[in-house]
Amino acid sequence: MNKIQVHLDQKSYSIYIATGLLQSMPEYVRQIPVSRTCVIITDTNVDPLYAQPAANLLSQHGFQVFTYVIPAGEPYKSQATVSQVYDWLLTENIARDATIIAIGGGVVGDLAGFVAATYLRGVRFIQIPTTLLAQVDSSVGGKVGINHRLGKNVIGAFYQPALVLIDPMVLTTLPRRELYSGYAEVLKYALILDASMFVKLQQNPLKLLSLSDWDWLAEIIGTCCSLKRDIVQHDEREHGLRRILNFGHTIGHALEAITEYAYFKHGEAIAWGMIAAAHISFLKNYISHEDFRAITQLLSCLEKPPIPRSLTVQQVLDAMSTDKKIDEHGLNFITLKKIGKAKIEIVEQHILRAAINFVVHEGL
Amino acid sequence: MNKIQVHLDQKSYSIYIATGLLQSMPEYVRQIPVSRTCVIITDTNVDPLYAQPAANLLSQHGFQVFTYVIPAGEPYKSQATVSQVYDWLLTENIARDATIIAIGGGVVGDLAGFVAATYLRGVRFIQIPTTLLAQVDSSVGGKVGINHRLGKNVIGAFYQPALVLIDPMVLTTLPRRELYSGYAEVLKYALILDASMFVKLQQNPLKLLSLSDWDWLAEIIGTCCSLKRDIVQHDEREHGLRRILNFGHTIGHALEAITEYAYFKHGEAIAWGMIAAAHISFLKNYISHEDFRAITQLLSCLEKPPIPRSLTVQQVLDAMSTDKKIDEHGLNFITLKKIGKAKIEIVEQHILRAAINFVVHEGL
């Protein structure tokens, strides 16, 4: 059992990580001051696998359980879905002392969290992430939100959960591409914050993907959560330091946007973005060519679709110009001072262009 | 100049109250760390009176100003309006370092505040309330939100402004009924928190409504803001103490709901609700009959539509059963231990019924 405490003023909470944790989830839910009413929000993929069993367990433990199942997929992380969930909550007369439990990946967690943040001015909220990406990244730190046709995650809030329950066992049912996608975020933590985890992953790059050593996996997930916790405690609302978590995301988001969120999984696009960002770090003489090769080698373990041949450098630059991370000073870009240490800076156009050119035309 | 400091962790801010303040508002806006971009949200009534002059002043002081005008009226405090504002903000490419400035009454402040709380996960937000109700109540304390066909303010958040600017002079253009409506909330503060203000208002019940003594008026508004500040600092998210601000609101909201928000102004319904709540306090022997009469006498200065003859006690009880303030223990009702002191308690059905009967059938 790994317990990570997140301290944020009056909003402190615990993250529990353990193999098989889902079997005893009602005991954890009971530890926080909840009412008898639990509202599970899940999607059509996760409902039969984990939400229905969880609902049964909670019922057996005396909770009154309501479940709302959204269609699976990023297009449903929308205002339309949120509006339907509001309608349902109000029709079911769900009161403000209810607890919303998100069981699913990033889409479910982000959407359910946004509903929790805004229904009756905020109700308690528990995250039970069922994808690797959500376990190491989106379920921790309180970023919740939905997409808009003019941008991803542009409607949202910072709203911390009351509890996060992570059971690595759920990854056994995760599609392979989703597992790779989550691995990209694991590598991100190693690159920006933890050189020793980088070495650990380098020693056996495919170990995580084999889902063979549960203790080792729980430890890796725990390390990622701890690293993110440390960042979020310093800068909950992303005024400064937290921006380093966007390493690989500026170019990654551009690649996702150009391909209309239909071609790459999030982590796949971020993997390409991290290669570009590592290339920038090399061009700026922060990291050696040897380090750059070590990074690209580890990232090449992530099977990912190639950059489409029709895609141009200019398209990527244009897509980046609408990024949320732009303020009046320019685009804040995350580079690596060295493996395990990130830097936030404005990067010169010609270097940006060269690095994008590297991934678009040379690929790997 | 009256300056009230609100201390809430990292979310502290100032409320400035002064006659003629609007003329120098850019100086105040400059005091907070804002970018050059200001987004004014206002309504069709307030736009020509105060938003356009404010936009001109801000432009003269070097700000880049965008303005969005919503149709005036409670029906537009809706998901549809919020969605239109999101579309516009994204189309105009408004970045997260912009400042949203709400210029208007409660509808504008609540809606603009909700947009500010959720656009790009939260942008800076300034309140410039132009109704008495908004000046003494809704602009202070961070409650923002919108209505849903199944309930008022059921979608929202707690999101504090960075600055509140109150100019009592704007009340000269306020319709008379709106002034009365705000006065009801002023009386509420006196009843639940400040016996000396009750005496002050008792001495000259119509002085406030005459808008003749600006210093006196600014002082009254300042007292209300200070009282609310003290409550909000203790209980920002309404887990306990803050509930006393709902004095008169439980039955008041029910009256508004039954008449479909078309018959009473908010403060008018609250005035009826406060008479009922005072009656409960009398029936429970908290206050003397003399005090009860003093309260109803002062409240009778508020010209307000009578309770419709067709309205029944049961309708009010039914409407109360969907109140946000219900938790698994029952409906939390606010009574008066004495003039100037409130109490939160579960009230027995027969007393509730008797008090509602008093206002519905006897009226005043």
Interface residues (C-beta under 8 A of the other chain):
Chain A: D9 Q10 S35 R36 T37 Q79 S83 Y86 D87 L90 T91 N93 A95 R96 D97 F114 A117 T118 Y119 L120 R121 G122 K143 G145 H148 L150 G151 N153 V154 I155 G156 A157 F158 R237 E238 T322 K324 I326 D327 E328
Chain B: D9 Q10 S35 R36 T37 Q79 S83 Y86 D87 L90 T91 N93 A95 R96 D97 F114 A117 T118 Y119 L120 R121 G122 K143 G145 H148 L150 G151 N153 V154 I155 G156 A157 F158 R237 E238 T322 K324 I326 D327 E328
